[in-house]
Structures are given as C-alpha cells and as structure tokens.
C-alpha cells in the first residue's frame, strides 16, 4: 500500500501521520476532540426538535437519542467488519460515500 513498507513480516507506516498516530497520547487526544465535537451537535438538535415537535417533544428527543446511541454501539462493529473483509484503505470507499450521503441528507 501507499506509505507502507514491509519490515520483518509486518507493515509499518512510513508517513508522518502514521507514525504520530501510534502514540497513545495522540490517540487519546483525538478521541477526546471527537467526543467534544460530537457533543457540540446536541444543543442545537435539542433546540430545533423542541421547537418543531412542541407537543411530542419527549418522543422526538427520545427517538433521536436512541438512534444516536444505537449508532455509537453499532458503528465500531460495522467498521471492524468492513476493515476485516476489505482492508483498511479500501474501507474508505464504503465509509466516505456513506458519511457524505448522511451529511447531504441533513
């Protein structure tokens, strides 16, 4: 693959990003930033849903949060299966269009 070398029977990344992402501190910081970024979406969502569905606000919020939590529970398994079946980089051919379609639908 591009940016990888085979050394002692294993693949090693030769890119700067690949070498930085091996550091545990970087992985933790990226995870924290992702979590904070995801949570910035909650207040506008609650505000909009509360305004649109005034009489059924609790049902709308419940369904939205249930779908969010289901996605958080299912996504790691789906991503792992995609990676196991078609590899890491070809998996982007599946995930990037899916995220783009989700973004276009919002």
N, C-alpha and C positions, 0 to 999 in steps of 0.2 A: 504494500500500500504506500501511498504518497506520504513521506515524512516518517517512515518506519524502516528500521534495519533489523535483520535477524542476527542476534548475537547470542551465542551459547544456547541455541534452540528456543529462544523466546524473542518476541517482538519488543523492541524498545523504541520509544518515540524520540526522534531527533529534533523535533520542533521546540521552540521556546515555550509555547503554550502547553505542550505535552509534558515537558519537564517541570513546569511550575505547578501543574495540576496534580502532580504526585505528592506535593507537600500537604500534610494533613491540615495545617493551619489554613491554607488557601481553600481547601475543600470545605472546611467548616465555615469560613467567611463567606464563600459563595452560597452555601446553603442558608446561612443567616440572611444574606441580602435577598435571596429568592423568597424566603419566608416573609420578610418585611414587605417586599414588593407585592406579593400576593395579598397581604392583609390591607394594603392601601386601597384595594378594589372593594373592600367590604362596605365602608361608609357610604360611598355613592350608590352602591347597589341597594342598600337598605333604604336610603332616602328615596330613590326612584321607585322601588317596588311599593313602598309605603304610600307614595303619592298616587300611583297608578291603581293599586288594588286596596283602596281605603277600607272597604267592607270585608275583604278577605285577606287582609294583610298577613295574619298569622299563617294562613295556608300558603300564601305566596313565598313568604320568608322560609317557612319550613321546607317546602319543596326545593327552593334554591339552595339552602344549606345542606340538605340531604344529597342533592346532586353533586355539590362541591365535595362533600366528604366521600361519596362513592368514587368520584374521580381520583381523589387522593389515595384511596385504598386500592383501586384497580390499576392505575397508571404504572406503578413500579412493576407489577407482574406482566402487564402488556409490553412495556418497554424491554423487560428482560427476555420475554419470549421472542420479540422481534430481533433483538440482538443475538440470541442463541441460534435462531433459524437462518437469518440472512447476514449476520455480521454487524459490526458497529457502524461503519461508514455507509453501507447501503441502506441501513435503517433510516437514515436521514431522508431517503427518497419516499419513505412512508410517513414519517412524522412531520416533516416540514410542510408538505401539502395539507395534512390534516389540521395542523395548527393554523395555517393560512385560511383554510375553509372556515374554521371556527371563528377566526378573527373577522372574516368577511361577513359572517352571519350575525355578528353582534352590532 
